[in-house]
Structures are given as structure tokens and as C-alpha cells.
Amino acid sequence: MDEKNHVPQPETHPRVPPSGSNAPQPRCNTPPTPPSTPTIVTFEDCPKKNPYKWPFSKKVYVLVFTLLSVMNSGVASSLPSNAVPYIIDDFKLQNTNESSLPTGIFLLGYVVGPLIWSPLSETIGRRPVLLYTFIFFFLFTLACALAPNWSSLLFFRFMCGSMGAAPQTVIGGSYADIFEAKARGRAMAFYMAVASFGPIIGPIISGFASEHGWRWSFWADLICAGVTLVGLIFLPETFGPAILKRHAAELSKISGREMSAPVSKFDKDLKTIFLRPMYMLIFEPIILFTSLYVGIVYALVFFYFQAYPIIFPEVYGFTIQTASLTFLPLGIGAASTALVAITWDSKYSSALLRSKRKIWFFPLSFSPETHRLPISCVGSIATTISLFWLAWTANPTIHWIVPVLSGFFFGFGYQSIFTSLLIYVTDAYKIYSASALASSVIVRSMLGAALPVAAKPMYAALGVGWATSLVGFVSLACVPIPYVLLWKGGLVRERSRFCQMLVKDEIEERQSRITDEDARASVEC
């Protein structure tokens, strides 16, 4: 055969590969196996994990112990108010103008904390943020009780405020995680009632506990915090993306297959997440004006903590302990708002079912997010009236019960504004509500820290009547805010970047659900 046309034939015997580490390896013509796509785990695969589907008892557990954490934080914020004279005497301070610092420094901690805890809760989940911050809150409260000097007390108060800010900012998001709209409104009403009632209880506790030494004010709060801490240890996670991540990791470990949770928008850009509260405060008009109004009425509460110990001891000769009891009408008025909110929700629901056009004189043309705003419309008027009432009835010629009763209407008005505006924000911003509430906490804490410092100089320079009237005029200027939100809030939300993102997410989720149902139907066919 011609060598030129010779075609080499394959060998009939196996070739023995050469030995040695540098020996060439046999060439494999099989294409590389592509990496397997992880299986996406959703709540449709594990409905029992879905916080919305939890048993009622589990939701109540979350509600009770989160409310207790808010109560502890709120009580701590105003706790030194009536203990300050004893603290100044114990530490032998010369400058009595520093008396508002233990409260003001705590509220500055409220400014710093939300910048960290709120976005962090939208990244790693609600439970670790609530639990670990409360552990440190407990430890710093203990440190306050043992503080050896004024400087260390102020430092520990600042740290208490930073840690105590977590329940104030995270819990609104937790309720949005587990409750549907109607139940969420009621849960938020309880939350707002507790959040505002706590600071009112603080001066009463310190007024009586300080008779046995000012440190007993902090020991009392520490005991309550210890009980709450035990409950928080067993608190379940409520944040959906965090639950799915953990469940996907468990399934991967059991099955040996790669599984993952859906990519959450909260995982994508940590810088954006941590700057979100400030961004929303600057570029979202709803957040700006609700935060401003809530901040002003919140600051007025702490202004009262400085004003009452001036008005009633000086005008009516009350002792510190007796003067602390004048805060009770504020608390009763604030607590009554929860009943009003629940009653309003019931009337709203029944009115919708019966196709009514109005409740009392409020029309039912407003959206579900705004249906609680009429409560704040009434509250804005009650708050303003109560301030002028206090200003011009706190007089030795008028019985002390008259100015004391004004506190009920202030408490009702303050709580009505606080509750309805923040529920409105929670309903409007849903999954972004933790950041939205953080913006509110920042503003109200800054105002709450600043205004009480001005109380004593104002009363010294202007007297009871005009000093109280001055803040009354500030309250009067804010009255239109809830009315404008009720009238034009829908238009503002249509132009809101975050609200439009929520609408887009709802549309995508609806389309995805329809696609999944069609795919299942085709498989069955």
C-alpha cells in the first residue's frame, strides 16, 4: 500500500500510560458540567414559616415582649426627671442648669441609634438587633445605677439611649412583618400608646423612688428590663428575607443540594441601606413633615417634664412627689387614644361594608393608608388648646385641678398625633417602614433633647403664661399638617420614589404568582 495514502488505524491494545507525576493525562472530550442553579425557597414552599401565617398566640408573644421593650426604653428616657435634684446634691454640682442633661443626653442617643439599628434590622433581621441591643441597654442601666460621678452617669445615659433606640425604630417593621393591615393598625396603636405612656411614667417612678436614694430610680427600671430580657431571648425572627435565608441554609444542609432565598433588595447595597433614613427624611415630603410634627409634640412632652416641676411647686407649693402625680392625666389621656383608634377602625370597617360615604363629618373618599389621619386632625386641635389652657390657668387664684386637667387633653392630642401619623407612615412605606420610623425617631429625639434645655430660661424670662403660650403658638402652626396629608397625601405618594417601588414590587409579585399558577396548570395537563 502506498505510504502516502496510508490512514493510521487505532491501536487494538491499550496503551500503558507512562509513570511519573509529569506524565500527560488522558484528554477528556466530555464538556465540563455547568454549575447547578440553586433552588429558590419561598414562603409558598413553607407556608408555616410565613410570619403572616403564624398562630395567633405566637403573634401575641411578639406583641407583648416588644411592647415591654418599648416601655422600658420610654420609661428610661425620662427616668431622671424628678431624681435630678438628688443627683445634683449627691455629686455636688455647682451649675444647676445642667439638670436637664441626663434626659437630653439619653435622647441624643436616640438620634444616633436609629441610624444603625433600623437599616441593620433590614439586613440581618429584627431579632438579633432587638435582643443584643437590649442586653447592652440592661448593662448600661446597671452602670447608671452604679455611676461614681456625673460624667460617667452622662456617658452611660448616652449609651442607654443609643441601645434603647432599637425597640423604638425596629418594632414598627416587626408589626408590618406579621400583621395584615387591619391588625397592624391595632398593634401600632398599642405600640404608640406604650411609646408615649413610658416617658410619662418615668417622672412618677423617680419622684417616689428617689426618696430612698436617686439610684433606686435606675434599680426599678433595671428590674423591669430583666423581666423583658428573658422574654426577648425566645423572640422569633419576623423579617421575611432573614427567615427564608435561614430556612434555605437548613434545607441545603439536610438535602445536600444548593438552596437559597430570593435575592432581597435589602442585600444589594449596604451603603444605601444605612443612608436610607436620612435620604427619606430629606427627599420624602411625607416623612419630613410627619417627623417634624411628631418631633415637636414629642419634644413638648419632655418640655412638660421641666415645666411641671416649675409650675406646681412654685405656683401651688407642691412637693416633688406630689408634683410627679400631676403627670397622671397626661398618661390617662394618652392611653385613651388607643380606645379611640380601635373604635375608629371598627367604624371605618363597618362603614366600608355598608358603603357609607362618611364617618361623622369625615368623608370616606380617602385611601386605606390615610383613614386614621382624622384622629390626628382632632388631636392637633386638642394639643394646641391644652397648651393655652395650662398657660393661663396656672395661677394661685385658680384651683390647681384646672391646669392639671389640661394635661388630659394634651396627652390625648399628643398621642393622637403620634399614633395616627406614624401608623400612616408604616402603612404607606410597608417594608421600608423601619427606615421611615428611624427618620422620625432621629428628628423627635433631636427636638426632645433641645427643647427641655430651654424650659427653665424661658420660664425665668417670660413667666408661666407667656412661656407656655410660646410653645402653644408653635403647636398652632403645625395644626394644618394632618389636614394637608388627608387632602393631598395620595398625590404626594404618587411622586414618592419608595411608594412607587412598592407598587412595582406588588405588580411583579402578582405577575410572578400568575406565572407560577400557569406553570403548575401546564404540568398537571
Phi, psi and omega per residue, in radians:
M1 nan 2.495 -3.104
D2 -1.198 2.293 -3.076
E3 -1.124 -0.503 -3.084
K4 -1.189 -0.609 -3.115
N5 -1.655 0.123 -3.107
H6 -1.235 2.249 3.079
V7 -1.822 2.109 -3.119
P8 -1.103 2.371 3.126
Q9 -1.695 2.626 3.101
P10 -1.168 2.602 -3.108
E11 -1.255 2.495 -3.122
T12 -1.576 -0.238 3.114
H13 -1.978 2.602 -3.110
P14 -1.177 2.467 3.075
R15 -1.464 2.297 3.105
V16 -1.453 2.093 -3.115
P17 -1.156 2.511 3.096
P18 -1.136 2.589 -3.142
S19 -1.452 2.882 3.093
G20 1.912 2.688 -3.076
S21 -1.215 -0.443 -3.113
N22 -1.588 0.122 -3.106
A23 -1.153 2.452 3.120
P24 -1.151 2.434 -3.127
Q25 -1.554 2.627 3.117
P26 -1.085 2.413 -3.116
R27 -1.383 2.300 -3.138
C28 -1.822 2.198 -3.125
N29 -1.585 0.002 -3.135
T30 -1.317 2.225 -3.133
P31 -1.127 2.595 -3.132
P32 -1.091 2.511 -3.140
T33 -1.284 2.162 3.140
P34 -1.161 2.590 3.126
P35 -1.065 2.403 -3.109
S36 -1.213 2.431 3.108
T37 -1.352 2.219 -3.118
P38 -1.120 2.537 3.077
T39 -1.341 2.267 -3.118
I40 -1.503 2.219 -3.142
V41 -1.733 2.226 3.096
T42 -2.191 3.025 3.125
F43 -1.211 -0.291 3.052
E44 -1.194 -0.490 3.109
D45 -1.415 -0.402 -3.110
C46 -2.469 1.245 -3.047
P47 -1.044 -0.481 3.140
K48 -1.174 -0.386 3.113
K49 -1.394 -0.313 -3.098
N50 -1.164 2.097 -3.107
P51 -0.996 -0.534 3.100
Y52 -1.143 -0.429 -3.081
K53 -1.695 0.052 -3.122
W54 -1.061 2.689 3.028
P55 -1.087 2.669 -3.121
F56 -1.005 -0.693 -3.108
S57 -1.091 -0.637 3.137
K58 -1.200 -0.681 3.100
K59 -1.167 -0.654 3.110
V60 -1.128 -0.693 3.103
Y61 -1.028 -0.821 3.110
V62 -1.052 -0.772 -3.114
L63 -1.063 -0.841 -3.043
V64 -1.106 -0.858 -3.021
F65 -1.391 -0.432 3.005
T66 -1.257 -0.648 3.071
L67 -1.123 -0.672 3.099
L68 -1.114 -0.661 3.115
S69 -1.160 -0.660 3.075
V70 -1.149 -0.719 3.120
M71 -1.060 -0.787 3.118
N72 -1.050 -0.772 -3.139
S73 -1.142 -0.735 -3.138
G74 -1.147 -0.766 3.109
V75 -1.065 -0.741 -3.106
A76 -1.103 -0.554 -3.066
S77 -1.063 -0.682 -3.087
S78 -1.907 0.121 -3.001
L79 -0.964 -0.740 -3.075
P80 -1.330 -0.052 -2.971
S81 -0.867 -0.899 -3.128
N82 -1.658 0.018 3.071
A83 -1.672 -0.212 -3.044
V84 -1.004 -0.756 3.113
P85 -0.996 -0.659 3.119
Y86 -1.243 -0.645 3.119
I87 -1.153 -0.772 3.130
I88 -1.072 -0.709 3.139
D89 -1.184 -0.710 -3.112
D90 -1.159 -0.752 -3.115
F91 -1.562 -0.014 3.075
K92 0.964 0.890 3.111
L93 -1.364 2.463 3.141
Q94 -1.558 -0.605 -3.074
N95 -1.655 1.780 -3.106
T96 -1.294 -0.186 3.087
N97 -1.198 -0.204 3.100
E98 -1.437 0.075 -3.030
S99 -1.119 -0.442 -3.136
S100 -1.521 -0.070 -3.056
L101 -1.138 -0.711 3.136
P102 -1.005 -0.617 3.077
T103 -1.370 -0.773 -3.112
G104 -1.098 -0.709 3.135
I105 -1.150 -0.681 3.087
F106 -1.029 -0.779 -3.114
L107 -1.219 -0.474 3.009
L108 -1.149 -0.596 3.011
G109 -1.090 -0.622 3.053
Y110 -1.080 -0.479 3.116
V111 -1.281 -0.743 -3.065
V112 -1.312 -0.766 -3.029
G113 -0.960 -0.864 -3.096
P114 -1.036 -0.486 3.122
L115 -1.118 -0.392 -3.121
I116 -1.822 -0.902 -2.944
W117 -1.236 -0.676 -3.098
S118 -1.109 -0.978 3.112
P119 -1.118 -0.560 3.126
L120 -1.135 -0.635 3.122
S121 -1.184 -0.409 3.101
E122 -1.554 0.077 3.134
T123 -2.020 -0.902 -3.090
I124 -1.840 -0.157 3.138
G125 2.011 2.877 -3.091
R126 -1.359 -0.746 -2.988
R127 -1.024 -0.926 -3.114
P128 -1.051 -0.624 3.125
V129 -1.149 -0.831 -3.130
L130 -1.115 -0.788 -3.043
L131 -1.186 -0.919 -3.016
Y132 -1.258 -0.596 3.067
T133 -1.171 -0.623 -3.125
F134 -1.247 -0.558 3.044
I135 -1.043 -0.799 3.133
F136 -1.224 -0.581 3.050
F137 -1.050 -0.755 3.107
F138 -1.053 -0.792 -3.089
L139 -1.187 -0.685 -3.134
F140 -1.290 -0.500 3.015
T141 -1.139 -0.712 3.049
L142 -1.052 -0.718 3.135
A143 -1.121 -0.643 3.085
C144 -1.081 -0.717 -3.137
A145 -1.139 -0.442 -3.090
L146 -1.879 0.138 -3.031
A147 -0.992 2.261 -3.096
P148 -1.462 -0.340 -3.107
N149 -2.670 3.048 -3.063
W150 -1.101 -0.776 -3.097
S151 -1.090 -0.784 -3.140
S152 -1.155 -0.630 3.096
L153 -1.069 -0.771 3.141
L154 -1.122 -0.696 3.109
F155 -1.102 -0.803 -3.135
F156 -1.142 -0.593 3.081
R157 -1.150 -0.699 3.090
F158 -1.069 -0.774 -3.139
M159 -1.166 -0.644 3.057
C160 -1.041 -0.770 3.132
G161 -1.123 -0.704 3.126
S162 -1.087 -0.747 -3.140
M163 -1.333 -0.648 -3.132
G164 -1.235 -0.214 3.104
A165 -1.252 -0.383 -3.080
A166 -1.038 -0.910 3.110
P167 -1.038 -0.626 -3.103
Q168 -1.121 -0.517 -3.046
T169 -1.813 -0.508 -3.008
V170 -1.527 -0.536 -2.948
I171 -1.181 -0.586 3.060
G172 -1.010 -0.717 3.079
G173 -1.160 -0.647 3.115
S174 -1.084 -0.723 3.130
Y175 -1.200 -0.596 3.057
A176 -1.171 -0.457 3.121
D177 -1.242 -0.625 -2.929
I178 -1.970 -0.303 -3.051
F179 -1.970 2.456 2.954
E180 -1.247 3.006 -2.951
A181 -0.934 -0.860 -3.050
K182 -1.169 -0.842 3.136
A183 -1.162 -0.579 3.125
R184 -1.120 -0.681 3.107
G185 -1.057 -0.719 3.133
R186 -1.222 -0.713 3.111
A187 -1.089 -0.733 3.127
M188 -1.169 -0.550 3.090
A189 -1.117 -0.748 3.079
F190 -1.129 -0.716 -3.138
Y191 -1.061 -0.812 -3.134
M192 -1.155 -0.646 3.115
A193 -1.106 -0.772 3.138
V194 -1.190 -0.710 -3.115
A195 -1.078 -0.592 -3.135
S196 -1.590 -0.469 -3.132
F197 -1.288 -0.559 -3.129
G198 -0.993 -0.923 3.123
P199 -1.057 -0.459 3.134
I200 -1.314 -0.556 3.128
I201 -1.263 -0.564 -3.063
G202 -0.889 -0.910 -3.136
P203 -1.110 -0.540 3.127
I204 -1.179 -0.761 3.120
I205 -1.087 -0.859 -3.079
S206 -1.207 -0.519 3.130
G207 -1.059 -0.697 -3.115
F208 -1.625 -0.659 -3.120
A209 -1.155 -0.561 -3.072
S210 -1.215 -0.241 3.045
E211 -1.073 -0.469 3.133
H212 -1.735 0.179 -3.101
G213 2.081 2.363 -3.042
W214 -1.091 -0.453 -3.122
R215 -1.150 -0.399 3.131
W216 -1.160 -0.401 3.046
S217 -1.051 -0.755 -3.131
F218 -1.344 -0.577 3.090
W219 -1.095 -0.675 3.136
A220 -1.107 -0.757 3.121
D221 -1.184 -0.606 3.141
L222 -1.114 -0.697 3.122
I223 -1.072 -0.805 3.115
C224 -1.110 -0.698 3.138
A225 -1.131 -0.614 3.109
G226 -1.091 -0.743 3.106
V227 -1.109 -0.756 -3.137
T228 -1.127 -0.682 -3.108
L229 -1.064 -0.689 3.124
V230 -1.052 -0.743 3.127
G231 -1.180 -0.631 -3.121
L232 -1.203 -0.436 3.117
I233 -1.047 -0.616 -3.097
F234 -1.723 0.234 -3.123
L235 -1.240 2.267 3.109
P236 -1.369 2.749 3.034
E237 -1.252 2.429 -3.125
T238 -1.989 -0.284 -3.045
F239 -1.353 2.046 -3.026
G240 -0.910 -0.952 -3.141
P241 -0.984 -0.664 3.130
A242 -1.183 -0.689 3.109
I243 -1.094 -0.797 -3.118
L244 -1.152 -0.654 3.087
K245 -1.041 -0.824 -3.132
R246 -1.140 -0.726 -3.138
H247 -1.150 -0.697 3.110
A248 -1.101 -0.704 3.114
A249 -1.120 -0.695 3.110
E250 -1.125 -0.772 -3.135
L251 -1.144 -0.664 3.106
S252 -1.078 -0.710 -3.128
K253 -1.179 -0.661 -3.099
I254 -1.323 -0.804 -3.023
S255 -1.536 -0.367 -3.078
G256 1.412 -0.041 3.089
R257 -1.698 2.681 -3.141
E258 -1.383 2.160 3.109
M259 -2.286 2.615 -3.139
S260 -2.584 2.799 3.063
A261 -1.452 2.788 3.056
P262 -1.013 2.528 3.125
V263 -1.134 2.120 -3.121
S264 -1.611 2.505 3.081
K265 -1.072 -0.332 -3.120
F266 -1.385 -0.224 -3.135
D267 -1.570 -0.195 -2.848
K268 -1.391 -0.684 -3.009
D269 -2.560 1.699 -3.082
L270 -1.127 -0.598 3.134
K271 -1.075 -0.776 3.114
T272 -1.094 -0.729 -3.110
I273 -1.080 -0.779 -3.077
F274 -1.301 -0.389 3.090
L275 -1.623 -0.107 -3.035
R276 -1.014 -0.790 -3.134
P277 -0.994 -0.742 3.134
M278 -1.232 -0.649 3.107
Y279 -1.075 -0.797 -3.127
M280 -1.126 -0.643 -3.135
L281 -1.135 -0.601 -3.080
I282 -1.490 -0.720 -2.962
F283 -1.852 -0.090 3.109
E284 -1.903 1.841 -3.093
P285 -1.008 -0.631 3.132
I286 -1.073 -0.793 3.137
I287 -1.137 -0.727 -3.103
L288 -1.073 -0.896 -3.025
F289 -1.349 -0.612 3.062
T290 -1.181 -0.706 3.117
S291 -1.117 -0.698 -3.137
L292 -1.123 -0.816 -3.097
Y293 -1.200 -0.804 3.092
V294 -1.058 -0.670 3.124
G295 -1.110 -0.677 -3.132
I296 -1.175 -0.827 -3.125
V297 -1.197 -0.562 3.074
Y298 -1.138 -0.743 3.111
A299 -1.130 -0.580 3.114
L300 -1.130 -0.577 3.079
V301 -1.069 -0.805 3.141
F302 -1.271 -0.453 2.996
F303 -1.104 -0.712 3.088
Y304 -1.058 -0.619 -3.137
F305 -1.124 -0.438 3.046
Q306 -1.584 -0.558 -3.047
A307 -1.333 -0.768 -3.102
Y308 -1.040 -0.779 3.082
P309 -1.134 -0.244 3.033
I310 -1.568 -0.823 -3.022
I311 -1.163 -0.957 -2.964
F312 -1.358 -0.666 3.017
P313 -1.167 -0.684 -3.063
E314 -1.398 -0.702 -3.081
V315 -1.459 -0.700 -3.035
Y316 -1.994 -0.036 3.083
G317 1.276 0.453 3.118
F318 -1.230 2.622 2.954
T319 -1.361 2.964 3.129
I320 -1.056 -0.736 -3.122
Q321 -1.140 -0.767 3.139
T322 -1.194 -0.697 3.124
A323 -1.095 -0.561 3.132
S324 -1.133 -0.489 3.140
L325 -1.246 -0.311 3.123
T326 -1.193 -0.195 3.081
F327 -1.377 -0.247 -3.092
L328 -1.016 -0.776 3.103
P329 -1.015 -0.583 3.072
L330 -1.076 -0.782 -3.138
G331 -1.135 -0.718 3.135
I332 -1.140 -0.738 3.098
G333 -1.092 -0.720 3.124
A334 -1.139 -0.744 -3.119
A335 -1.144 -0.596 -3.127
S336 -1.131 -0.377 -3.128
T337 -1.144 -0.584 3.119
A338 -1.057 -0.724 3.115
L339 -1.142 -0.686 3.114
V340 -1.116 -0.749 -3.122
A341 -1.110 -0.749 3.137
I342 -1.154 -0.734 3.103
T343 -1.090 -0.748 3.135
W344 -1.084 -0.755 3.118
D345 -1.046 -0.730 3.136
S346 -1.123 -0.771 3.133
K347 -1.142 -0.652 3.130
Y348 -1.128 -0.799 -3.127
S349 -1.108 -0.805 -3.129
S350 -1.172 -0.605 3.122
A351 -1.155 -0.666 3.099
L352 -1.144 -0.722 -3.139
L353 -1.113 -0.605 -3.115
R354 -1.617 0.103 3.106
S355 1.025 0.632 3.064
K356 -1.299 2.705 -3.105
R357 -1.695 -0.241 3.133
K358 -2.725 2.736 2.956
I359 -1.982 2.075 -3.004
W360 0.947 -2.066 3.133
F361 -1.883 0.177 3.110
F362 -1.680 2.233 -3.138
P363 -1.258 2.709 3.120
L364 -1.726 0.423 3.135
S365 -1.444 -0.104 -3.100
F366 -1.411 2.806 -3.075
S367 -1.366 2.910 3.133
P368 -0.989 -0.589 -3.126
E369 -1.149 -0.548 -3.020
T370 -1.715 0.024 -2.969
H371 -1.223 -0.235 3.089
R372 -1.671 -0.077 -3.125
L373 -1.098 -0.541 3.088
P374 -0.985 -0.483 3.100
I375 -1.113 -0.733 3.133
S376 -1.263 -0.464 3.074
C377 -1.083 -0.750 3.091
V378 -1.210 -0.736 -3.111
G379 -1.096 -0.619 -3.141
S380 -1.096 -0.641 3.111
I381 -1.265 -0.745 -3.132
A382 -1.077 -0.715 3.137
T383 -1.085 -0.807 -3.105
T384 -1.130 -0.777 3.131
I385 -1.068 -0.732 -3.086
S386 -1.109 -0.600 3.141
L387 -1.172 -0.774 3.102
F388 -1.226 -0.551 3.056
W389 -1.042 -0.881 3.126
L390 -1.088 -0.722 -3.044
A391 -1.030 -0.716 -2.970
W392 -1.959 0.185 3.008
T393 -2.014 -0.180 3.087
A394 -1.350 1.432 -3.030
N395 -2.518 2.426 -3.119
P396 -0.992 -0.421 -3.121
T397 -1.412 -0.169 3.139
I398 -1.963 2.385 -3.102
H399 -1.000 2.492 -3.063
W400 -1.087 -0.403 -3.100
I401 -1.156 -0.461 -3.092
V402 -1.163 -0.941 3.074
P403 -1.152 -0.532 3.119
V404 -1.109 -0.717 -3.120
L405 -1.145 -0.416 3.085
S406 -1.068 -0.461 3.131
G407 -1.078 -0.560 3.116
F408 -1.063 -0.786 -3.106
F409 -1.269 -0.563 3.046
F410 -1.153 -0.795 3.120
G411 -1.042 -0.766 3.116
F412 -1.104 -0.819 -3.108
G413 -1.139 -0.802 -3.141
Y414 -1.040 -0.817 -3.104
Q415 -1.201 -0.596 3.104
S416 -1.095 -0.771 3.104
I417 -1.141 -0.845 -3.102
F418 -1.018 -0.846 -3.050
T419 -1.212 -0.969 -2.988
S420 -1.192 -0.654 -3.126
L421 -1.217 -0.689 -3.125
L422 -1.327 -0.557 3.013
I423 -1.150 -0.693 3.082
Y424 -1.012 -0.785 3.116
V425 -1.115 -0.754 -3.135
T426 -1.083 -0.774 -3.128
D427 -1.214 -0.610 -3.089
A428 -1.318 -0.569 -3.029
Y429 -1.932 -0.079 2.973
K430 0.733 -1.900 -3.041
I431 -1.158 -0.296 3.080
Y432 -1.647 0.157 -3.015
S433 -1.140 -0.559 3.131
A434 -1.088 -0.748 3.098
S435 -1.200 -0.666 3.128
A436 -1.124 -0.752 3.110
L437 -1.199 -0.555 3.086
A438 -1.091 -0.696 3.081
S439 -1.030 -0.734 3.130
S440 -1.135 -0.732 3.138
V441 -1.091 -0.697 -3.134
I442 -1.058 -0.850 -3.092
V443 -1.161 -0.835 -3.066
R444 -1.202 -0.499 3.098
S445 -1.265 -0.660 3.090
M446 -1.117 -0.797 3.124
L447 -1.188 -0.665 3.128
G448 -1.149 -0.514 3.096
A449 -1.366 -0.552 -3.034
A450 -1.486 -0.803 -3.000
L451 -1.106 -0.745 3.135
P452 -1.056 -0.502 3.122
V453 -1.101 -0.546 -3.106
A454 -1.475 -0.155 -3.001
A455 -1.075 -0.926 -3.076
K456 -1.085 -0.826 3.088
P457 -1.061 -0.642 3.135
M458 -1.118 -0.814 -3.130
Y459 -1.198 -0.569 3.102
A460 -1.199 -0.649 -3.069
A461 -1.508 -0.646 -3.000
L462 -1.869 -0.329 -3.044
G463 1.479 2.968 -3.041
V464 -1.082 -0.805 -3.038
G465 -1.065 -0.967 -3.047
W466 -1.390 -0.517 3.080
A467 -1.112 -0.772 3.119
T468 -1.252 -0.620 3.101
S469 -1.127 -0.578 -3.134
L470 -1.047 -0.822 3.097
V471 -1.238 -0.442 3.051
G472 -1.103 -0.696 3.105
F473 -1.167 -0.611 3.060
V474 -1.096 -0.768 3.093
S475 -1.077 -0.709 3.142
L476 -1.075 -0.660 -3.137
A477 -1.149 -0.417 -3.105
C478 -1.581 -0.155 -3.078
V479 -0.937 -0.698 -3.089
P480 -1.155 -0.307 -2.996
I481 -0.982 -0.945 -3.135
P482 -1.118 -0.535 3.104
Y483 -1.169 -0.708 3.120
V484 -1.157 -0.718 3.104
L485 -1.101 -0.656 3.116
L486 -1.181 -0.601 -3.063
W487 -1.471 -0.796 -3.016
K488 -2.079 0.143 -3.076
G489 -1.046 -0.685 -3.133
G490 -1.082 -0.719 3.124
L491 -1.120 -0.701 3.127
V492 -1.152 -0.710 -3.140
R493 -1.157 -0.547 3.101
E494 -1.114 -0.454 3.141
R495 -1.733 0.053 -3.122
S496 -1.443 2.275 3.122
R497 -1.069 -0.780 -3.071
F498 -1.234 -0.710 3.128
C499 -1.136 -0.643 3.096
Q500 -1.210 -0.592 3.056
M501 -1.115 -0.665 3.098
L502 -1.116 -0.745 3.105
V503 -1.081 -0.753 3.129
K504 -1.092 -0.745 3.124
D505 -1.090 -0.708 3.138
E506 -1.127 -0.695 3.120
I507 -1.141 -0.790 3.134
E508 -1.100 -0.700 3.126
E509 -1.131 -0.702 3.118
R510 -1.138 -0.751 3.125
Q511 -1.150 -0.691 3.112
S512 -1.107 -0.676 3.126
R513 -1.143 -0.697 3.119
I514 -1.149 -0.714 3.118
T515 -1.099 -0.756 3.122
D516 -1.102 -0.711 3.130
E517 -1.149 -0.683 3.099
D518 -1.140 -0.688 3.137
A519 -1.135 -0.739 3.116
R520 -1.104 -0.697 -3.131
A521 -1.122 -0.701 3.136
S522 -1.180 -0.623 3.103
V523 -1.143 -0.740 3.136
E524 -1.108 -0.623 3.102
C525 -1.193 nan nan
